[in-house]
Amino acid sequence: ENVGPQEYTLIKMKAQQPYPKKLSVVGKKPVYLVAATLRPETMYGQTNCWVRPDMSYIAFETNKEEIWVCTARAARNMAYQEYSAKFGVVKKVADLTGQDILGMALSAPLAVNKIIYTLPMMTIKEDKGTGIVTSVPSDSPDDFAALRDLKNKQPMREKFGITDTMVLPFDPVPIIEIPGFGDLAAVTVCEQLGVKSQNDKDKLADAKQQVYLKGFYEGVMTIGPYKGQKVQDAKKPIQKELLSKNEACIYKE
Ligand code: A2H
């Protein structure tokens, strides 16, 4: 287990109007779903955003008059990290469930897909990151398995009020070449191991182990300004670019 704080890149995914009913209280203020990631260099390949339908979220106002959506737990942490007008105080504007924010249209930084949607993932943990997870199915076995579940299971889409156009047009985007795994590493490894669904815990753990280390040390970017460079060399400059454009922040917990 990790000791000491984990540092994440907080990806700001901008909500498009009209906002869901529960967010009408925010008026015209810009709304962002904020996702914690360890892999800012994969943001080109975002196909959707994950929220857990039965989990609680809040919307709160930052010191820059933006509305951010994440778990109350993460918002409390952020209040001690420069995102709050009053140190330690969360300016909550709405209580939400994951279900309330499903099917939202978002524009996500660097993503090849100009508009992506919030979709349901059942395995999101309450006590990690922001409870909002950006989805990169090319390089994350969890994301690939969950997106494939939704694509294959019409009743699951229907249950959560997700339309076909929010899911079916979105395929994994090749962004990183890993020797031996090709340019859709998560897809390759999930298929090799026979991962059945997002709940296939043991196989997914195995898949993640296979993809991650090799991706970091041997992966090469196939897209963007760092095309041809190693993932380990591209990660920091891509994070820096996101920070300087105010499309991302640093979040620690
Ligand atoms: B990563 P760590 Cl391409 N519940 O981002 C479940 N998973 C969560 C989460 C939560 N509450 N909060 C964040 N995550 C995911 C990209 C990515 C990620 C890729 C490859 C691997 C990967 C796109 N999804 O993570 O336990 C987020 O997914 C490998 C573990 O703090 C975040 O980074 O190490 C990562 O897990 C943080 O997990």
Residues whose N, C-alpha, C, O or C-beta is under 5 A from the ligand:
A	BS01	A2H	A36 T37 L38 R39 T42 T123 I124 K125 K128 G129 T130 G131 I132 V133 T134 S135 V136 D139 S140 D143
